Amino acid sequence: MINGRFFIRLVFLVAVLTCGLAQPGGAGVRLPVIFSDGMILQQGRPVAVWGRADAGEEVRVSVAGISAATVADSDGRWHAVLDALPAGGPYILKVNDLTVEDVLAGDVWFCSGQSNMELPVSRVTDMFAHEIAEYENPAIRHIKVPAVSDMYGPHEDIAPAVWKRLDGDNVMEFSALCYFFARELYETTGVPVGIINASLGGSPIEAWLDGENIEEFPRLYNDLLFSADEFFTEKAGELSGIVNSRWYGTVEAQDAGLAESPQWYSPEYDDSGWRSYDLFDRSWADGPDGPVPGSFWLRKKIVVPESLAGREAVLRLGCIMHSDRTYVNGRQVGQTGYEYPPRIYTVPAGLLTAGENLVTVRVVAPHGNAHFVPDKPYKLLFSTGEEIPLDGRWQASVGAPMPAMPLGLSFSQKPTTLYNGMVAPLAGYTARGVVWYQGETNSGRPVEYYELLKTLIAQYRRDAGDAGLPVLVVQLPNFMQEELWPGHGGWAFMRETQLRVSQDVPDVGLAVAIDAGEWNDIHPLDKKTIAGRLVLQARRIAYGEDIVADGPQFESLAADGDRLVISFREGTDDLEVTAPLRGFAVAGPDGRFHWAEAEVDGRCVVVRSDAVADPVAVRYAWGNNPAGANLRNRSGIPASPFRAEIR
């Protein structure tokens, strides 16, 4: 471990300076942030409550007629355990003279991972706006743990946050996956649902492990040792800021579109000398040797009819790689600082005129590869339902070609950092289970991920004091371009790892999402389908229902002449008869895979290919985006991608 005295000293300093329950001055009982108005306590099992008080102070805790008493130790820490609470409420939690209002007892789920867990409801309204607007439920509560990272040791409390009800004022801030999971779970159980959402975009799994566990992974532990130096991180952070400031400062200063008069977003500017490109032709961002970093300008003239002139409108510009500033008739209507969010900008009333109008987009790509993502909405929308398309031809020019911005060192997601700041303070909070959606950042290291994920699951169970704590894992969905030929894996290796962990570790459920992704978006909208499969796993593992929660899971492979016969695990093998059955490839002894014909034969699948006389290996849905793969059982759950060979 990193020097223990340094850990203790730093953790004490963090507690004194930043943690709510260790603030100097106020005597008496103090509670962590998580124990606050609107919270949900786990029903049906003993519940831990803890905090700070004066050394030796007696602490009395009560809620819903159940009470416990304890005494603060010499450091002022206290910990009490209440007997199992009945589901319901609202109750008042009393801790000596403190009261916590509007407390419900229900099922608490700890949800963690990276951006697809964090993605808010506001980002999926294109698909679910109507049903989101129609649903409110005060028995569903959500708390988003603020992003805090620290590589030097665990914090005593999370940063300030509040529990929020599922209502019109708060719903857009809920995690979309958590929203649909909690909603369906409530409709199934009738019990209040509390979501503790500790997630952060781009985070690797190792950031969510503690220091003791990271020691078991030498490369990651050495990464922590390499990084954990205050002087080093301070200077590296300063340098990163300087690099960022100089790169963007140079772009702003040298961009001809900003320096010339009139500026390039002005309707008075003459762009007749620019080249015309289809919006999705990436060559508008090319230099003589291919894509270049820098800033780029695109302009398009559209005709607005008299009937729509002066009206407010919504400008949809799909997704753009990387950042943009967007103008209408010379007035900025929106900007986005990175590549993932959909561009949805309001064009205010009075800006659009009858006849010709100008839309201008300035794109900045610090590492090149600037482009507009296809198969997204590109149009101007009016409340009347009328729309003006924005795809097609645009005028384009380079504003400031640049060298690539040097990559800086990032320390916020190094090993242990997010566990220390976002998980350790909540380790004792009683919960029904865990939902984990992560893997994109680690997709290039699937072999290592197997042990990392097993370790994370064991860590959750250790912290909860529950060796059978249910852990539900979301398998990576389909993403990237569809492969025309049998692929060599890509994300399939990570999906295989996630499947193996779910099979090898008891009380772990896997939500297969191979049909819920989008080829052009690492943040697919359909979080409802994934949440539904998580609920099936929760019903099976956490609630003990005798239901089918898994799609067909590979069991064995046998040769039958020029055919291969695939068998599936009992309970998952009531196969749906689908024709044609897609997504299968076979190979002979030469290892070269060819697409295969496949059909359901009872509880098996039989595959063959005219190109392979002696098949010895099979792959199913084996690629980044195995579009069309459609093996399911009669429960409607898709099969996880798999591969197998006869040895």
Disulfide bonds with the S-S distance in Angstrom:
none
